[in-house]
C-alpha cells in the first residue's frame, strides 16, 4: 500500500470515528490521535484550543503525553511554533526540533532523538480556534511536506468538532461560574447577618445557630407555621462546613402517605405500579449535605421506623431493593405540631422524638416579637419595591398602627404577603391603611377598633381620619405645628385647636 492509499484509509477511519462519536468530542479527538499514531507512525500528537477571549492555548487532547505533560503544554499567541501557527493561521514544519530555536519543548516529552515537528492551524469560520501538531521520525523534507498537507486535511475535517468542544467548554465554564456565584449569593442570603429580627428571643436563636452550625448534630426547629423554620435550617446549612454541598428540602405534610417512602429513600424499577425506572430518593441526593424535613410530625408510623434507622445507622434500602445505601447527611427537622402530645396518643414514636430532639431551636411567633414587626415590614418593603420596580418611600402611620395592633396568626409569612400586596396596590409609593388587606382593617377580625362595639357614627369616623392626617403631618414636620399648618393649607390656630381637641401631643413626634 503506497502513502496516498494509506492516507485515504486513515481519513476514512477518522470520518467514521467522527460519525460514531459526534456526542463525545473528547473521546473523538483522542481516538483520532491514536489512529494517526497507529496507522501513520506518528510518535505523539497534540491538539490545542484557544480560550475564548484570551491569547492562551491549552492542550485539549493528546497521544503519547502524560497528564502532567499536558498540563505544562500552555502557550500564548505567537509564543513558540504552536503560538506562531495560531497567530498567523499558517502551517509550520520543523525537520529537526533540536536545531530550531523556536521550538520550546514546553511539555518536556521529547528526548535526544532526531524528531520532526509539524503544526497546522484549526480554522472554523475564518477564525483560528486551535492547532494540531504531530511528532515524526525525521526524514526527507519532501516526505514531511506530504505529512503536512495530510495533517491540514485532518484539521479541516475536525474543525467543526473542535469548535463544538470549545463551545461546550465555554458553556461549562459559564455554568460553573454561575453556580459559584449562586452559591455565594445563597450563602450571603442565608447568613445569620441577613436574618431580620433584634428582639431577645431572636438573638437567642442566632446564638443557637452559631453553636450548632459547625457540628453534625440533628436539629429540631419548632414554632408556629410561618415563623421561618426553613430559613433557620438554611442558615444552619450555609454556615456549616457542608455549605458547598446540597441542601434538600422536603415538606412531609405535602407528600401522600403512599409516596413519602419513595420520595425519601428512592425506589427500584418495578417496585410498585408506575415505577418505570430506578429513582434516587432525597436522602441520596442530599449525600454530603443537609436534608430539611419540614412538618416531621405529619409522617406515618411506618415511615417513622425507617427514618429512625437512617438517623441511627446512616443507611437504608430503596423501596423494592435489597442493596444497603450508606449516606453522610445532616438532618434538620421542623414541626409546628406538639410532638409530646403525639407521643401520648401513639402517633409519634418516642424513640424518634429523642433522636430528632438532639438540639432543639424554638422560634417565637410574631405576636411575641412586636419590636421586630417594623424591621420585617421595612425589609419586605425594600424587597418587593425592587422586585416590582417601585421606589417605595415609607409606610404611613395608619398602616403602622394596623400592623402593630394585629395578632398575626400567619406570623412572618402573613406579614410578608401583606406587604407584597400593599406594594402592588400602592399608587404613590407609600403604603397607606387602605392598602392593607381586609383582615387588618376589620375590627371583628383584629379586635383593635377604638370605636364603640355597637357601631361607629359619622363624627367618630371623621375624627379618626383627621387624627391620622394630623399625626402623619406632625411626623413629617417633626412636631412643628406651624409647618403642619402650611403643609395642610390651614391656619396655625385651627391646627392647634384640632390637635388639642383630638388629644394629640406634638412633642411626641419631634
N, C-alpha and C positions, 0 to 999 in steps of 0.2 A: 504494500500500500504506500503510495507516494505521499508527500507532505500535504498537497492540496486535498486529497481524499480524506486524510486524517483530520484536517481542519474542518471539512464539511461534516464529518461524522461527529466531531466534538460540538460544533454549532447545533447539530440536530439534537444531541443529548441535552445541551443547555436549554434549547427551546422546549423539549419535553419536560424538563425539570421545572421551567417557569410555569407551564400549564398545570403541572401537578401540585406545585407549591405556591399558588398565587395568593393564598391567605396566610402563608408562613414565610415572610420575607427574609428573616434572619436565617432560617434553615435553607432557604433558596440560595442566598449568597455564599454560605459556607459550602453547600453542595456543588455550586458552580466552580469554586476554587479547588475543591477536591477532584472534580472531573479534569480540570486543567493540569493538576499535579499528577494524576494517574495516567492520563492519555497523552499529555503533551510534554512530559518530562520536566515540568516546572518545579523548581526547588522550593519555592514558597510564593504565596500570593497574598496581597492585601487590598482591601477596599476601604477608602476613607470617605467620610461625609463631612461636608461643611456645615457647621452650626448656623442655622438661620439668623441673620442679623449680626453675625460676627465674622472675623477673619481667621477663625480657628478650624482646623481639620483634625478629626479624630478617626482612628481605625475602627470601623464598624464590624468587619468580618475578616478572617484571615485563614490561611492554610500554612502550617509549618511554624506558627508562632504560639508561644505560651501566653497565658492570661497576663502575666506580669510584663511580657514584652509588648503586648498590645496596649497596655496602659501607658507605656513610655512613648508610644507612637502618636505624638501630637505635634502638629505643625501649624505655623502661622502662614498666612497667604504670602507667597513669594519666598518662603524660607526653604532652602534646600531644593532638591529636584521635585519632590511632591508639591511643595508650596508654589514653585515656579510654574508647574503644569497647571495647577488650579488657577493661578493668576492670569496666565497667558491664554489658556484654553488650547495649547498646542502640545502634542505628544513629545516625549523626550526619551532618548536611547543612550545608555552609557555602556560601552563594550566591556569595560573593566572598572568596577567601582573602586578598586584600590588605588587607581590613578586619577580619580576625579575628586577635586577639592570641594565640589558642590554636594557630594553625597554625604549625608550626615550620619547614617547608620544609627538613627535615634533609638531603634528597638534593641540594639546590641546583639542581634541574632546572627550576624554574619561572622564567619571565621576568616582564615587566611587564604581560602580557596579563590581561584580566579573566577569571578562571577560577573555576569552581565545583568543590567537592570533596565527594565522598560516600564515607563509610566505613561498612561493616557488619561485624558480628561473624560468625565462622565457629564454629558451635556443634555439638559432637558429644557425645552422651550427657550433655547439660546442662552441658557444660564448654566455655568459650571457649578454643579451641586456636589461633586466629589471627584475622586480619582481611583483608577485601578492600576495596580502595578504587579509585576512578576519578576522573580529572580530565575535566571537560566545559566547553565554552564556556558562560559564564554566561548564564542565560536566566530565564524566569519561574519563580517558586518552585513553582507547581503542576506544571509540566513536570519540574522537578528531583525533586519528590516521587515522580512516576511512575518516574523512573530509580532512585530509592532502593528502592522496592518491588521493581522488577525485579532489582536487584542482590542483594536479600535472597533472592529465589528462586534465583539463580545460586549464592549461598553455600550454600544448603541442599542443592542438587544436588551441590556439590563437597565437602561436609563429610566424607563417608566417604573420598573420595580423599585429601583433605588430612590426615585422621587417619592414613591409611596412610603417607603420606610422612613424617609426624612420627615414626611408629614405626620406619620404615626409617632415618631419621637417628639416632634413639636407638640402634638396634641397631648401625649403622655406627660411631658414636662409641664404643660399648661394646667393639666388636671392635678398633677402633684402640687404645683404652686397654689392652685385654688383650694385644694384640700388642706394644705398647710395654713393658708390664710383663714379658711373657715374654722379650722381647729383653734387658731389663735383667737378668732372672734368669739367662738363659743366659750373658750377658756376665760376670756375677759368678761363676756356677758354673764357667766355664771360664777364669777368670783364673788367672794364674800363682800368685797368693797362695793359691788354693784347691787347688792340686796338692799331694799329700801325699808327702813324702819329704825327708830332710835330709842324706843321705849326699853325699859329694863328687861322685860321678858324676851324681846328680840335680841338684846345684847347677850343674854344667856344662851340663846340659840346659836349665835355666831361663835361664841366661845366653845360650845359643844362640837360644832362643825370642825373647828381648828383642832380640837382634841382627838377626834376620831378619823379625820381625813387620811392621815398617813398610815393608818393601820388597815388590817384586812377584816376587822370586826363587822359582824352583821348589825345593821342599824334598823330600828323600827321607828318610823316617823309617825306621830299621832296628831290628830287635830281634825276639826270640822272640815267638811267639803269646801274647797275654795280658799283655804288658808295658805296654800303654796307649798304643799308637801313635795311635789315633784321638783320644784325649784331648789329645795333643800337637798334632795337626792342628787341633782345635777351639780350643786355646789360642792358636795362631798366628793363626787367623781372628779370634777375638773380641778380640785385642789389636792388630788391624791397622785401617787406615782402611776396610776392607771390612766391618766388623763388623755394619753395619746392612743388609747385603745377604745373599743366600742362601748357606748352607753346604750343599752337596750331597755326600752320602757314597755311594760305590759300592764294593761288595765284588766285585772282579773274579773271585775264585775261586768265588763263589756263582752266577755267571751262566753259562748254557750257551754254548758257543763260537759257536753259530749265532745267538745273540740279543744278544751283547755289543755288536756294532757298532750295532744298532738302539737298544740301551739308551743307549749313549754319545752317538751322533750323530743319533738320530731316524730316521724313515723317511717316505716319501711314500705316499699311498694307492695300493694295488696293487703296491707294491714287491716283495712276496712273498705267498705264500698266507697268508691271515689278516690282512693289512694292510688293514683296512676303512676306515681314515681316516688322515690325516696325524698324525704324532706327533712332538712335540719331544723331543730327547734330553737327557741330563743336562748336557751342556756348555751348551746353550741355556738350560736352567733355572737354571744357575749364573752366567749372564752378570752381570758386575759384582761377583760374589762369589768364593767359593772352591769348588773341587771336590776331594774327597778320594778318591783311587784306592787302595783298600786291596788288598793282595796283588797288586801290579802285576806281580810275577814270574810270575803264572799266565796272563797273556793270551797269545793265539796270535800267531805272527809276522805274519800279515796285518793284524791289528788294531794291532800294534806300529807298522807302517808308517804307518797313518792317524793314530795318536796322535802319532807323531813330527812329522807335518805340522802338527797342531794346536799343538804346543808351539813350533814354529819360526815359523809364519805366523799363528797365532791364527785360522785359518779352516778350514772343512770343508764337505762336502756331505752332506745326508741320504742314507740308503740309498735308491737308486732315484731320486734327484733330481739336477738339474744346477745349481741355484742355490747359489752360494757364500755361506756364512753366516760372518760375522765376529763373534767374541766377545772379551770382555775378562774372562778368567778366570784366577785364580791357582790353580796346580796344586800340591797336596801329595800325594805318593805315599808308600806304605808297603809294606814287604815283610818277610817272615820267611825268605825264601829267600836262598841265596848267588848273587847275580846275576853275580858274577865267574865262578863255575863255569858258570853258564848261558851266558855268552859263549863259553867254551871249547868247549861242546857245541853251539853254534849254536841254542840255544833262546831266547836273549835277545839282541836286537840291541845291538851295541856302541855305535852312534851314539845310540840311545835311552837307553842307560845313562848316557852322558856328559851328555846333555841333561837327564836327571832328577836326576843327582847334582851339581847346582849347589851345594846347601847340605845336606850330609848331617847327620843327627842320629842318634846311636846310643843306644838305650835299653838299660840294663843289665838282665839277668834278676834276678828277686827273690832268688835264692840268693846273688847278689853284693851284695845290699842288706840284709844281716842287721839292721843298725841301724834300718831302716825298717819291718821286719815288724810291730812292736808299734804304731808310729804308724798304719800302714794298718789294722791289726786294730781299734784304738780308733775310727778313723774309720768303719769299716764297722759296728762295734757300735752306735755312735750312730745311723747312717743307718737300719739295719734295726730297731733298737729303736723309733725314731719311726714307721717305716713300718708295723710290726705292733702298735703300741700297747703296747709293753713297756718298763718302766723298768729297762733293763739296768744292773746295778751294776758288774760287773767281770768279768775273765777270770781263772780260777783258775790256780794255779801249774802244775798238771799240763797244762792246755791250753796255757799259755805255753811250757812245755818241749817239748811236741809240735810247736808251730808253729816254734820256734827250731831244732829238730833236723831238720825236714823239708826236702827239697830242692826243693819247689815246681816241678815240671815245667810246670804250667799258669800259673805266675807270679801276677801280681796278680789276674787273673780267677779263678784257682782259690782264692786266699785269700778273695776276696770271697764266692764261693759257699759256702765252708766256714763263714764267719761267719754268713751268712744262714741256713744250715741249723741252726747251733748256736743262733741266736736263736729260731728256730721251735721247736726241741726243748727249750729251757730251761724248767724249771718253777719255778725260784726266782730268776729274773733274774740268774743267774750262769752263765757258760759253764764247764762242767767238762770234764775229759778225755773222759768218756763221751758228751759232746755232739758231739765232733768226728767226722768221717767215718772209716770203717774204714781208709782208706789212710794216715791219720796214726797209727793205733793198732796196726797190724800191723808187727811187726819185719821181716818179709820184704820189706815194701814200703818202709819208711823207713830200714832199716839203722841204727836208733838204739837198739835194745834193750840194756839193761845186764845182762840175764840171759844165762846160758850158751847157746851156739848149739845145744846138744843138748837144750834144753828148760828149763823153769822148774819148780822144786819149790815146795811149798806155803809153806815158810819164807821163801823169797826173795820170793814174791808178797805175803805178809803184810807183810814188812818194807818193800817198795816202797810199799804202800798206806799203812803207818804213817808212812813218811818224808814222803809227800805231805801227810798230815793235819798233821803237826808243823810242816813248813815253812810251810804255809798259815796256821796259827795264829800262828807266830812273826812272819810278815809283818803279820798283823792287829794284833798287840800290840807291834810294833816291837822284837822280840827279847827281850821280858821273859818269862822262863821262869815266874815266879810267876803272872803274868796268864794265861799259856797253861794252867797247871795249873788255875786257877779256871775258865777257859773250857771246858776239856775234862773238868771234874769229876773231876780226879785230884790226887794229892799232888805237891808240888814235887819230892820225892825221886824219885818214879817218872819224872816228866817229864825231870829232869836225867839220870837213868840211861839212858833211852831215847835222849835226844839224844846222849849220849856214845857209846853203842853203835852208833848209826847214823852217826856221824861228822859230825853237823850242827854248824855254827858259828853260835850265836845272834847274835853281833855283826855277822854279815853282813846281818842283817835289821833293824838298828836304823834 
